[in-house]
Amino acid sequence: MEQSERDGLDVERIREDFPILQREFRGEQVAYLDNAATSQTPDQVVDAIAHYYRHTNANVHRGLHHLSQEASVAYEEAHDRVAEFIGAEGREEVVFGKNTTEAINTVAYAWGLAELGPGDEVVLTEMDHHATLVTWQQIAKKTGADVKFARVDDEGYLDLDHLRELVTDDTELVGVPHVSNTLGTIAPVEEIGEIAHDHGALYFVDGAQSVPHMPVDVQAMDADFFAFSGHKMCGPTGIGVLYGKEHLLEEMQPYLYGGMMIEKVTFEDSTWHELPWKFEAGTPPIAQGIALAEACDYLDDIGMERVQRHGERLAEYAHDRLSEFDDITILGPPADDRAALVSFNLDDVHAHDASEILNDYAVAVRAGDHCTQPLHDKLGVPASTRASFYVYNTKEEVDKLVAALDDARQLFA
Ligand code: C6P
């Protein structure tokens, strides 16, 4: 048996779970290559949401009635399932919120605002998403701390020597994106964790682009905090996860106050509920959390190693095919060393124009700065076009992208 058959995915079978992939535009079946922005949602996850609303819907942790108890158990068990998916020790370490952005802001406001001051440093990277970059920039303004950025080298890799230079005993937090949403670079997260901890800094990993695409073990990388979103991993929108080591979350004060997160309230003062509820103020994303657990089951049924291989092979194939053209510049590392996405520019054609033409051919890609404006500035381009892949994408869809680009080139010639 060929290796690709043995460890490949049954993509045709998987596609049956995603009716949206049958959508047509101008008589052409849509090639959905915008998965880094948001992935499609399989029937199993849609059914889990519908089932919840049809049979269980109630507020959690409030009612003593049967439905509320059932919803509470399902919601709590969803935390257990997500903990298992990322290698956390238990539900205490898994805080549900709206998305990766909210998870990052929770660390920034609940830990950063309280702990940072003048003379302290936060070390990030040039390939960080605005969700990290802007948030810590603002916290630095409020606290007087400094933010420094480890360089990305000419090949699109993180310059680890530079990162080592930047991390000192004044560094309080090191933050990296596990996978760059623009370059497709995979950061050596275990090594960076050691650098951070050698200097007594906390370690934050943005897993928005890794959890959907590869096996992730937060304990193996020794992350103190780790964030990701449900909507990029076959789950619904409106759910994101903050993982935090239990002792850190215990020590931190919440930054959102209200119902659900309290233990005892008097007119004078309040005490907080146990983890993770202390950080989940108000009515939480109940249906979304339960559906995220279903998405974890869906991906585990396929197998995360296979998910990873499939995405990376498609990215390699796309990289190779796009490299055939002299007037296409690809951002980021070589074909065989990148995550499941490829960003590129076609000479003299703005990324927005390229993506509009691709849309005419029913190829859905993202164009813009992908919320990494400083990185694009550094690369000397205002924007890029990005094709990003998932379990249901095929080589034929990559061919369609390349053929459409070829036509676009003629149009602009
Ligand atoms: N990147 C993209 O098209 P939210 O929006 O909170 O779910 O995720 C934010 C985020 C944080 N970190 C990384 C590395 C990301 O890629 C994203 C989301 C999308 O690339 C939307 S800009």
Residues whose N, C-alpha, C, O or C-beta is under 5 A from the ligand:
A	BS01	C6P	A36 A37 N99 T100 T101 H129 A131 P177 V179 N181 D206 A208 Q209 S229 H370 C371
